[in-house]
Amino acid sequence: MFDSGVGGLSVYDEVHRALPDAPIVYAADFAGLPYGTKSEAEIAARVAGLLGKMSERFEPRLICIACNTASTIALGMVREVMEVPIVGTVPAIKPAALASRSGVIGLLGTQATIRQAYVDDLEREFVVGKTLLRHAAPGLVNEAERKLRGGTVDRGVLAEALRGVSTGENGAMIDHVILGCTHFPLLSDELKDVAVADLGWSSDVQFVDGAAGIARRVVDRLAGQPFQKSGQNRFVVTGPISNAGGLESALSSREFAPAQAF
Ligand code: DGL
């Protein structure tokens, strides 16, 4: 599994729950974090390079790109050149659009994700006769990284993101907010609380992410393959190992061995 940072752990949690015996290597590209402010070319180059290195080093049966930014930009490209099956993570626009009663859906993602043609295509296909309001919330990436290192979440940053997504046309009618960056579900309890307590939103507003669907796809792609686990899962990082400082308890509670340099 792969992400720019700890965000993909929101997907890991579901995959690990579904396949507790599957040995997982999780790579956090801390040397490239954040992806959301980078160009398409930079992101595509990092993703292709890292996935190539990972598959040589670890010979996985499957790769899960647990990052919306990397997937919406590079999924098609890496699938074409790599033989290993690749499952990506893209914003859960389809389930949110199907479930929305008010017809107004919010999408929170990184700057890079919300401008992708991939998202335009999902909108064209699934948001028929409804409205999708997109908003970039890069501040939430830092908050999730800090939270998993034991830091306090800044509610003001969360409130700003929620206000941002609801300022478009008919924004007050939003009934589903898509968490279109894998870092964001790590903050879903705080987001719900800020929405209701600080912004006065209805507690009926749903926060939607794709992690459970990704886990189902991973299980399907590996169907019939037995797993035998020896030892803990591995968490590897690019750049200095000190980038993983403070993550010890988030990792051990998820059955990872201590972080290692990649
Ligand atoms: N977790 C990543 C995503 O799903 C990106 C965060 C970032 O590196 O900007 O989009």
Residues whose N, C-alpha, C, O or C-beta is under 5 A from the ligand:
A	BS01	DGL	S4 G7 L33 P34 Y35 G36 A66 C67 N68 T69 T110 V141 G180 C181 T182 H183
